[in-house]
Amino acid sequence: MEKGQLEAIDLIINVLRDHEKSLDNLLDRLDTLTEALSTILARIEYYYEKIETPAQ
């Protein structure tokens, strides 16, 4: 292989590594957001049930 071809392959590999890091970061953030939304939904459902069935 020529030096230019190896440099091009190296550049592509580095770009893909950076892209992978970005995707991993986004997946972690999405996981955190999903957990937070799940907690909020559980709280809303709890309070909704309390409103729908008041203590007698």
N, CA, C and O of each residue as an XYZ file, in Angstrom:
224
protein
N       0.836     -1.184      0.000
C       0.000      0.000      0.000
C       0.878      1.243      0.000
O       1.990      1.246      0.528
N       0.365      2.260     -0.586
C       1.089      3.527     -0.605
C       0.853      4.294      0.691
O      -0.108      4.044      1.419
N       1.751      5.228      0.956
C       1.652      6.020      2.181
C       0.334      6.793      2.230
O      -0.291      6.876      3.287
N      -0.094      7.359      1.101
C      -1.346      8.113      1.050
C      -2.548      7.247      1.369
O      -3.480      7.695      2.038
N      -2.534      6.010      0.896
C      -3.643      5.097      1.182
C      -3.689      4.749      2.668
O      -4.762      4.699      3.268
N      -2.521      4.510      3.252
C      -2.472      4.198      4.684
C      -2.944      5.387      5.522
O      -3.635      5.203      6.524
N      -2.580      6.589      5.121
C      -3.027      7.782      5.843
C      -4.534      7.947      5.734
O      -5.189      8.343      6.698
N      -5.086      7.643      4.562
C      -6.536      7.744      4.383
C      -7.260      6.728      5.263
O      -8.274      7.050      5.883
N      -6.741      5.511      5.317
C      -7.346      4.477      6.155
C      -7.235      4.874      7.630
O      -8.178      4.687      8.399
N      -6.087      5.417      8.016
C      -5.891      5.870      9.396
C      -6.887      6.973      9.748
O      -7.460      6.976     10.837
N      -7.085      7.896      8.831
C      -8.046      8.983      9.060
C      -9.454      8.428      9.239
O     -10.182      8.848     10.138
N      -9.835      7.490      8.386
C     -11.176      6.892      8.472
C     -11.356      6.178      9.810
O     -12.402      6.293     10.448
N     -10.326      5.439     10.227
C     -10.410      4.719     11.504
C     -10.558      5.699     12.669
O     -11.350      5.464     13.582
N      -9.804      6.786     12.640
C      -9.899      7.781     13.714
C     -11.269      8.451     13.742
O     -11.818      8.697     14.817
N     -11.820      8.746     12.574
C     -13.155      9.347     12.517
C     -14.185      8.380     13.075
O     -15.081      8.784     13.815
N     -14.061      7.105     12.725
C     -15.003      6.105     13.229
C     -14.885      5.942     14.747
O     -15.897      5.765     15.425
N     -13.683      5.999     15.281
C     -13.495      5.919     16.739
C     -14.163      7.101     17.434
O     -14.840      6.939     18.449
N     -13.962      8.289     16.875
C     -14.608      9.475     17.464
C     -16.119      9.357     17.402
O     -16.820      9.712     18.350
N     -16.614      8.858     16.284
C     -18.055      8.681     16.113
C     -18.586      7.670     17.131
O     -19.657      7.862     17.706
N     -17.838      6.607     17.346
C     -18.245      5.596     18.322
C     -18.315      6.199     19.723
O     -19.251      5.914     20.471
N     -17.339      7.026     20.086
C     -17.350      7.676     21.393
C     -18.575      8.578     21.533
O     -19.217      8.603     22.584
N     -18.894      9.312     20.479
C     -20.067     10.188     20.513
C     -21.348      9.382     20.690
O     -22.225      9.758     21.468
N     -21.449      8.278     19.967
C     -22.641      7.435     20.085
C     -22.747      6.833     21.481
O     -23.842      6.764     22.041
N     -21.626      6.397     22.049
C     -21.651      5.857     23.408
C     -22.133      6.910     24.396
O     -22.932      6.616     25.286
N     -21.649      8.127     24.239
C     -22.068      9.226     25.112
C     -23.567      9.487     24.969
O     -24.270      9.664     25.964
N     -24.045      9.511     23.735
C     -25.474      9.744     23.514
C     -26.326      8.618     24.095
O     -27.395      8.871     24.651
N     -25.861      7.385     23.968
C     -26.611      6.257     24.532
C     -26.665      6.341     26.056
O     -27.699      6.051     26.658
N     -25.556      6.734     26.677
C     -25.561      6.906     28.134
C     -26.547      7.988     28.556
O     -27.286      7.819     29.526
N     -26.557      9.086     27.831
C     -27.476     10.179     28.154
C     -28.925      9.745     27.935
O     -29.804     10.094     28.723
N     -29.174      8.990     26.876
C     -30.525      8.503     26.603
C     -30.977      7.548     27.696
O     -32.140      7.578     28.101
N     -30.074      6.702     28.179
C     -30.401      5.782     29.264
C     -30.780      6.549     30.526
O     -31.749      6.205     31.202
N     -30.015      7.582     30.837
C     -30.310      8.409     32.002
C     -31.663      9.100     31.853
O     -32.453      9.139     32.797
N     -31.925      9.635     30.682
C     -33.200     10.299     30.421
C     -34.362      9.320     30.528
O     -35.406      9.658     31.085
N     -34.193      8.121     30.005
C     -35.246      7.106     30.070
C     -35.555      6.738     31.519
O     -36.719      6.586     31.889
N     -34.515      6.596     32.335
C     -34.724      6.289     33.754
C     -35.469      7.428     34.454
O     -36.373      7.187     35.254
N     -35.086      8.658     34.150
C     -35.745      9.814     34.774
C     -37.212      9.875     34.363
O     -38.082     10.112     35.200
N     -37.488      9.664     33.089
C     -38.875      9.695     32.614
C     -39.695      8.565     33.226
O     -40.876      8.745     33.523
N     -39.085      7.419     33.413
C     -39.782      6.298     34.033
C     -40.156      6.630     35.477
O     -41.259      6.315     35.926
N     -39.244      7.259     36.195
C     -39.511      7.674     37.572
C     -40.632      8.703     37.622
O     -41.529      8.612     38.460
N     -40.581      9.670     36.732
C     -41.627     10.704     36.675
C     -42.976     10.077     36.362
O     -43.983     10.433     36.973
N     -43.005      9.148     35.417
C     -44.258      8.482     35.062
C     -44.829      7.706     36.248
O     -46.035      7.734     36.490
N     -43.964      7.018     36.980
C     -44.436      6.265     38.150
C     -45.032      7.205     39.182
O     -46.057      6.884     39.784
N     -44.413      8.360     39.402
C     -44.947      9.330     40.362
C     -46.274      9.898     39.893
O     -47.195     10.063     40.693
N     -46.382     10.196     38.620
C     -47.643     10.726     38.078
C     -48.759      9.699     38.249
O     -49.870     10.036     38.658
N     -48.448      8.439     37.930
C     -49.460      7.392     38.078
C     -49.886      7.254     39.537
O     -51.069      7.060     39.818
N     -48.947      7.350     40.461
C     -49.252      7.250     41.887
C     -50.208      8.368     42.313
O     -51.218      8.113     42.969
N     -49.885      9.592     41.939
C     -50.735     10.720     42.326
C     -52.074     10.690     41.602
O     -53.086     11.105     42.167
N     -52.097     10.216     40.382
C     -53.357     10.097     39.647
C     -54.278      9.114     40.352
O     -55.474      9.370     40.490
N     -53.724      7.984     40.799
C     -54.541      7.006     41.515
C     -55.060      7.569     42.827
O     -56.190      7.278     43.217
N     -54.263      8.359     43.507
C     -54.715      8.979     44.763
C     -55.866      9.945     44.496
O     -56.798     10.037     45.295
N     -55.805     10.652     43.393
C     -56.867     11.599     43.044
C     -58.133     10.858     42.631
O     -59.239     11.252     43.002
N     -57.967      9.791     41.867
C     -59.119      9.028     41.374
C     -59.826      8.261     42.484
O     -61.044      8.093     42.440
N     -59.083      7.798     43.468
C     -59.692      7.028     44.556
C     -59.345      7.714     45.876
O     -58.434      7.282     46.582
N     -60.074      8.789     46.210
C     -59.784      9.503     47.461
C     -60.093      8.624     48.674
O     -60.939      7.732     48.612
N     -59.407      8.887     49.752
C     -59.628      8.152     50.995
C     -61.038      8.426     51.510
O     -61.532      9.552     51.445
N     -61.659      7.400     52.011
C     -63.032      7.547     52.506
C     -63.087      7.587     54.005
O     -64.169      7.707     54.580
